[in-house]
Amino acid sequence: MQQIYSYLYRNQLDIFTNYNQSWTQERYRKVYNRNTKIYRNVDNVLDFQFRTGDEKAVNLGNTSVVFNMVGRETQDLILQKDCTAVDASIGRFQLTITETEMRDIEQGSYDFSLVAETRTQVDSTTYEVTSNRALYLDDNFGAIGTIEVAGNITGTVRPSLEITAFKEVNPAAVGEEDPSRYESGIIDGDPLINRAGSTHTFQYYLTNYTGEVKIQGSLDEGASPYNWSDLETVNHAEDTGSYYINITGKYNWLRLVHTPGSGGARATFVISQNINGEYSVGIREDGLGYSVGNVIIIPGDELGGENPSNDLTITVSSVDSQGRITAITTSGTSYSGVRTFVKSGEQRDLGTFDKLLYR
């Protein structure tokens, strides 16, 4: 059995100063300090122990210690931050470079320094620096050290692909009977990176949406796939919110197809009215996707009358296997007069498919 050890210890540096005292004849000989390494995506805690030349702890009293991080080539100030006194009487200070602060710092090597400042408080929010002096990282009066910013130890979250425009495909235009659908366009499945166990997440947002959402995959070569397989289908009924579908597998191409439906579409009616206040309704186009019991209301103000007193109610009483209307019943009182109208029979608002996020 393989065993892996992990260690949790302080990232401590010894800092040298003759603060408030003179250098001794016999000094602690530390030729150089190690490079300091910090990481993106996490909080980094640095401990500083301030010592004299003979390795005794220094009482820094009310001194403020300022950490400076500088671009090695540009000399731009990348980060400046006060250290926190853990116990100033024995020269122990600490600095936390937060995950948020690390987000803006690129990977690479930087210079850093520590400065001791004596401050006079002007008011509750401002102060004046009355003196400052360098703090040394080694026995040779070296005041500049190296700090290495390493990569993201937790990995980088791949940004999602956002799609808000969907291409409408109308099968009726080529003589087919299926209802209109909307396609996201092709999404690269990254087959050179992904494996059979890779997960593809489709997160989508709906507003009062009724219809079918389908994920399709293709193994076709080239940038214009023709053969698509259904991978998963989800039906929605007046749903609002965020939903997701996870697909596992290795595909050359992927796409989302949504088909507004289960409410009926594309039926039209010829509506006549007479002086007796009666409606006469005929089916002009039988549409698709209707069910027995669907109710279609044509507002009275679209028929020359008023709402709701002259509304026309059409109830679907029979459909075929494709949801085409074969029979209806009607009710309503027409506005007086002899008129004829052709009106659409969309059964209801099917809501909106707002956007797709893929990762």
C-alpha positions as CSV (number, residue, x, y, z in Angstrom):
1,M,0.0,0.0,0.0
2,Q,1.3,3.4,-0.9
3,Q,1.5,5.9,1.9
4,I,1.6,9.7,1.3
5,Y,2.7,12.1,4.1
6,S,1.4,15.6,4.3
7,Y,2.9,18.2,6.7
8,L,1.4,21.3,8.3
9,Y,4.0,23.7,9.6
10,R,4.6,27.5,9.8
11,N,6.1,29.3,6.9
12,Q,8.6,31.2,9.1
13,L,11.4,33.6,8.2
14,D,14.0,35.0,10.5
15,I,14.5,38.8,10.1
16,F,17.5,40.6,11.5
17,T,17.7,44.1,13.0
18,N,19.7,46.2,15.5
19,Y,16.4,48.0,16.3
20,N,17.0,50.0,19.5
21,Q,20.4,48.5,20.1
22,S,23.9,48.1,18.6
23,W,25.2,45.1,16.6
24,T,27.2,42.7,18.8
25,Q,30.7,41.6,17.9
26,E,29.7,37.9,17.6
27,R,26.9,37.7,15.2
28,Y,24.7,34.8,14.2
29,R,26.0,33.9,10.8
30,K,23.0,33.4,8.5
31,V,24.4,33.9,5.0
32,Y,21.1,34.1,3.2
33,N,17.4,33.4,3.8
34,R,15.5,30.9,1.8
35,N,13.1,31.8,-1.0
36,T,9.6,32.1,0.2
37,K,6.9,30.2,-1.7
38,I,3.2,31.1,-1.7
39,Y,0.2,29.7,-3.7
40,R,-2.8,31.0,-5.6
41,N,-6.3,29.9,-4.7
42,V,-5.6,29.7,-0.9
43,D,-4.8,32.0,2.0
44,N,-1.0,32.2,2.7
45,V,0.2,32.8,6.2
46,L,3.8,34.0,6.7
47,D,5.4,34.1,10.1
48,F,8.3,36.6,10.8
49,Q,10.6,36.2,13.8
50,F,12.7,39.4,14.3
51,R,16.1,38.7,15.9
52,T,19.3,40.6,16.7
53,G,22.7,39.7,15.3
54,D,23.3,37.3,18.2
55,E,20.0,35.6,17.5
56,K,18.0,37.1,20.4
57,A,14.4,38.1,20.0
58,V,13.8,41.8,19.5
59,N,11.2,43.8,21.3
60,L,9.6,45.9,18.6
61,G,7.2,47.7,20.9
62,N,4.7,49.8,19.0
63,T,6.6,49.5,15.7
64,S,4.5,48.8,12.6
65,V,6.0,46.3,10.2
66,V,5.1,46.8,6.5
67,F,5.4,44.0,3.9
68,N,6.1,45.1,0.3
69,M,5.9,42.9,-2.7
70,V,7.5,44.3,-5.9
71,G,7.6,43.2,-9.6
72,R,11.2,42.0,-10.2
73,E,11.5,43.4,-13.7
74,T,9.1,46.4,-13.5
75,Q,9.6,47.4,-9.9
76,D,5.9,48.0,-9.7
77,L,4.4,47.7,-6.2
78,I,2.2,44.6,-6.4
79,L,1.1,44.4,-2.7
80,Q,1.7,46.5,0.4
81,K,0.2,45.3,3.7
82,D,0.8,45.7,7.4
83,C,1.8,42.7,9.3
84,T,-0.1,41.7,12.4
85,A,1.8,41.7,15.8
86,V,1.5,38.2,17.3
87,D,3.7,39.3,20.2
88,A,5.8,42.4,19.5
89,S,7.7,42.0,22.7
90,I,9.5,38.9,21.4
91,G,9.5,40.1,17.8
92,R,6.8,37.8,16.4
93,F,4.7,39.1,13.5
94,Q,2.4,37.5,11.0
95,L,1.1,38.3,7.5
96,T,-1.8,36.7,5.7
97,I,-2.0,37.2,2.0
98,T,-5.6,36.2,1.3
99,E,-7.0,34.1,-1.6
100,T,-8.7,37.2,-2.9
101,E,-5.5,39.2,-3.0
102,M,-3.7,36.3,-4.7
103,R,-6.2,36.4,-7.6
104,D,-4.6,39.5,-9.0
105,I,-1.0,38.3,-8.7
106,E,0.4,36.4,-11.6
107,Q,2.5,33.3,-11.2
108,G,6.3,34.0,-11.1
109,S,9.1,35.3,-8.9
110,Y,8.9,38.7,-7.1
111,D,11.0,40.8,-4.7
112,F,9.8,41.5,-1.2
113,S,11.0,43.6,1.7
114,L,10.0,44.5,5.3
115,V,10.1,48.0,6.7
116,A,9.7,49.0,10.3
117,E,7.7,52.2,10.7
118,T,7.2,54.5,13.6
119,R,3.9,56.2,13.3
120,T,2.1,59.1,14.9
121,Q,-1.7,59.0,14.9
122,V,-3.2,62.2,13.4
123,D,-6.9,61.2,13.9
124,S,-9.0,58.0,14.0
125,T,-8.3,57.1,10.4
126,T,-4.9,58.7,9.4
127,Y,-1.4,58.6,10.7
128,E,2.0,60.1,9.9
129,V,5.2,58.0,9.5
130,T,7.9,59.7,11.5
131,S,10.6,57.2,10.7
132,N,11.2,54.0,8.8
133,R,14.1,51.6,8.4
134,A,14.9,48.4,6.5
135,L,14.7,45.0,8.1
136,Y,17.3,42.5,7.0
137,L,16.7,39.0,5.7
138,D,20.3,37.8,6.2
139,D,23.6,38.6,8.0
140,N,24.9,40.6,5.0
141,F,22.4,43.5,5.3
142,G,20.3,42.1,2.4
143,A,16.9,43.8,2.7
144,I,15.3,42.3,-0.5
145,G,14.2,38.7,-0.6
146,T,12.6,36.4,-3.2
147,I,9.0,35.3,-3.0
148,E,7.7,32.8,-5.5
149,V,4.1,32.7,-6.5
150,A,3.3,29.2,-7.5
151,G,0.2,27.9,-9.4
152,N,-3.3,27.1,-8.3
153,I,-2.9,24.1,-6.0
154,T,-6.7,23.5,-6.2
155,G,-6.8,23.6,-10.0
156,T,-8.6,26.2,-12.2
157,V,-12.3,26.1,-12.9
158,R,-12.9,26.1,-16.6
159,P,-15.2,29.0,-17.5
160,S,-18.6,28.1,-18.9
161,L,-19.6,28.6,-22.5
162,E,-22.7,30.8,-22.5
163,I,-25.3,30.5,-25.3
164,T,-28.3,32.9,-25.5
165,A,-29.1,32.7,-29.2
166,F,-30.8,29.5,-30.6
167,K,-31.4,28.7,-34.3
168,E,-35.0,28.0,-35.2
169,V,-35.5,24.9,-37.3
170,N,-39.0,24.5,-38.9
171,P,-39.5,21.0,-40.3
172,A,-42.7,22.1,-42.0
173,A,-40.5,24.1,-44.5
174,V,-39.2,20.8,-45.8
175,G,-42.4,18.9,-45.7
176,E,-42.0,17.3,-42.3
177,E,-44.6,17.2,-39.6
178,D,-42.6,17.7,-36.4
179,P,-43.0,21.0,-34.5
180,S,-40.5,23.8,-34.7
181,R,-37.3,23.3,-32.5
182,Y,-34.5,25.5,-31.5
183,E,-30.8,24.4,-31.6
184,S,-27.9,25.8,-29.6
185,G,-25.4,25.2,-32.4
186,I,-22.6,22.7,-32.1
187,I,-20.4,22.6,-28.9
188,D,-16.9,21.1,-29.1
189,G,-16.8,18.0,-26.9
190,D,-12.9,18.2,-26.7
191,P,-12.4,14.5,-27.5
192,L,-8.6,14.8,-27.2
193,I,-9.0,16.0,-23.6
194,N,-12.1,14.3,-22.3
195,R,-12.5,10.6,-21.7
196,A,-15.3,8.1,-21.5
197,G,-15.9,9.0,-17.9
198,S,-15.8,12.8,-18.4
199,T,-18.8,14.8,-17.3
200,H,-20.4,17.5,-19.5
201,T,-22.8,19.8,-17.6
202,F,-25.6,21.7,-19.3
203,Q,-27.2,24.3,-17.0
204,Y,-30.1,26.2,-18.5
205,Y,-32.5,28.9,-17.4
206,L,-36.3,29.0,-18.0
207,T,-39.1,31.4,-17.5
208,N,-42.6,29.8,-17.4
209,Y,-41.3,27.4,-20.1
210,T,-43.3,24.4,-21.4
211,G,-41.7,22.0,-23.7
212,E,-38.9,19.5,-24.3
213,V,-35.2,19.9,-23.6
214,K,-32.9,17.4,-25.3
215,I,-29.1,16.9,-25.2
216,Q,-27.7,15.3,-28.3
217,G,-24.2,14.0,-29.1
218,S,-22.3,13.2,-32.3
219,L,-19.2,11.2,-33.2
220,D,-18.9,12.7,-36.7
221,E,-15.6,14.0,-37.8
222,G,-15.2,17.5,-39.1
223,A,-16.9,20.8,-38.1
224,S,-20.3,20.0,-39.7
225,P,-21.8,17.0,-37.9
226,Y,-24.9,15.4,-39.5
227,N,-25.6,12.4,-37.3
228,W,-26.9,13.1,-33.9
229,S,-28.0,10.8,-31.1
230,D,-30.4,11.7,-28.3
231,L,-28.5,11.4,-24.9
232,E,-31.1,12.7,-22.5
233,T,-34.5,14.3,-22.6
234,V,-36.3,16.4,-20.0
235,N,-39.9,17.7,-20.2
236,H,-40.9,20.9,-18.6
237,A,-44.4,22.3,-17.8
238,E,-44.5,26.0,-17.0
239,D,-41.2,25.8,-15.2
240,T,-39.1,28.8,-14.0
241,G,-35.6,28.7,-12.7
242,S,-32.2,27.0,-13.2
243,Y,-32.0,23.4,-14.3
244,Y,-29.1,21.2,-15.3
245,I,-28.3,17.9,-17.2
246,N,-25.1,16.0,-16.7
247,I,-23.9,13.9,-19.6
248,T,-21.0,11.4,-19.2
249,G,-19.0,10.2,-22.2
250,K,-16.6,11.1,-24.9
251,Y,-18.1,13.0,-27.9
252,N,-16.8,15.0,-30.8
253,W,-19.7,17.4,-30.7
254,L,-22.7,18.2,-28.4
255,R,-25.7,20.4,-28.6
256,L,-28.9,21.3,-26.8
257,V,-32.2,21.2,-28.6
258,H,-35.4,22.6,-27.1
259,T,-38.9,22.2,-28.5
260,P,-41.7,24.4,-27.1
261,G,-44.7,22.2,-26.9
262,S,-47.5,20.3,-25.2
263,G,-49.5,23.4,-25.7
264,G,-50.4,23.2,-29.4
265,A,-49.3,25.5,-32.2
266,R,-49.9,26.7,-35.7
267,A,-53.7,26.0,-35.9
268,T,-55.9,28.7,-37.4
269,F,-59.7,29.1,-37.5
270,V,-62.1,30.9,-39.7
271,I,-64.6,32.7,-37.4
272,S,-67.9,34.1,-38.6
273,Q,-70.4,36.1,-36.6
274,N,-74.0,37.0,-37.4
275,I,-76.6,39.6,-36.3
276,N,-78.0,37.1,-33.7
277,G,-74.8,37.2,-31.7
278,E,-73.6,33.8,-32.7
279,Y,-70.1,32.5,-33.6
280,S,-69.5,29.9,-36.4
281,V,-66.0,28.5,-36.4
282,G,-64.3,26.3,-38.9
283,I,-60.8,24.7,-38.8
284,R,-58.6,26.2,-41.4
285,E,-55.2,24.7,-40.4
286,D,-55.2,21.8,-37.9
287,G,-51.8,22.6,-36.3
288,L,-49.7,20.2,-34.2
289,G,-49.2,19.2,-30.6
290,Y,-52.8,19.8,-29.4
291,S,-54.5,17.6,-26.8
292,V,-58.2,16.9,-26.2
293,G,-59.4,19.4,-23.7
294,N,-57.1,22.2,-24.7
295,V,-58.9,25.5,-24.5
296,I,-58.2,28.4,-26.8
297,I,-59.6,31.8,-26.0
298,I,-59.9,34.5,-28.7
299,P,-60.4,37.9,-26.9
300,G,-63.5,39.7,-27.8
301,D,-61.7,42.9,-28.8
302,E,-59.9,40.9,-31.6
303,L,-63.4,40.1,-33.0
304,G,-64.8,43.6,-33.1
305,G,-66.4,43.4,-29.6
306,E,-65.3,43.8,-26.0
307,N,-63.5,41.7,-23.4
308,P,-64.7,39.5,-21.9
309,S,-68.3,39.7,-22.9
310,N,-67.5,38.8,-26.6
311,D,-64.7,36.3,-26.0
312,L,-64.8,33.2,-28.1
313,T,-63.8,29.9,-26.4
314,I,-62.7,27.0,-28.5
315,T,-62.3,23.6,-26.9
316,V,-60.4,20.9,-28.7
317,S,-62.6,17.7,-28.7
318,S,-60.6,15.4,-31.0
319,V,-57.0,15.2,-32.3
320,D,-55.0,12.7,-34.3
321,S,-51.7,11.0,-33.3
322,Q,-49.7,14.1,-34.2
323,G,-51.9,16.4,-32.1
324,R,-53.7,17.8,-35.2
325,I,-57.1,19.2,-34.4
326,T,-59.9,17.2,-35.9
327,A,-62.9,18.5,-34.0
328,I,-63.8,21.4,-31.7
329,T,-66.7,22.8,-29.7
330,T,-67.3,26.6,-29.2
331,S,-69.0,29.0,-26.9
332,G,-69.4,32.7,-26.7
333,T,-71.6,35.6,-27.7
334,S,-70.4,37.7,-30.7
335,Y,-70.7,41.4,-31.2
336,S,-73.7,42.2,-33.4
337,G,-73.0,42.4,-37.1
338,V,-71.9,40.1,-39.9
339,R,-68.1,39.6,-40.0
340,T,-65.5,37.0,-40.7
341,F,-62.0,36.6,-39.1
342,V,-59.1,34.3,-39.5
343,K,-57.4,33.8,-36.1
344,S,-54.4,31.9,-34.8
345,G,-55.1,29.1,-32.3
346,E,-52.0,29.1,-30.1
347,Q,-53.2,27.3,-27.1
348,R,-51.1,29.2,-24.5
349,D,-47.9,31.1,-23.8
350,L,-45.1,28.5,-23.7
351,G,-42.7,30.7,-21.8
352,T,-39.0,31.4,-22.7
353,F,-35.8,29.4,-22.8
354,D,-33.4,32.1,-21.6
355,K,-29.9,30.9,-21.8
356,L,-27.5,27.9,-21.6
357,L,-24.2,27.5,-19.7
358,Y,-22.0,24.5,-20.8
359,R,-19.0,23.2,-19.0
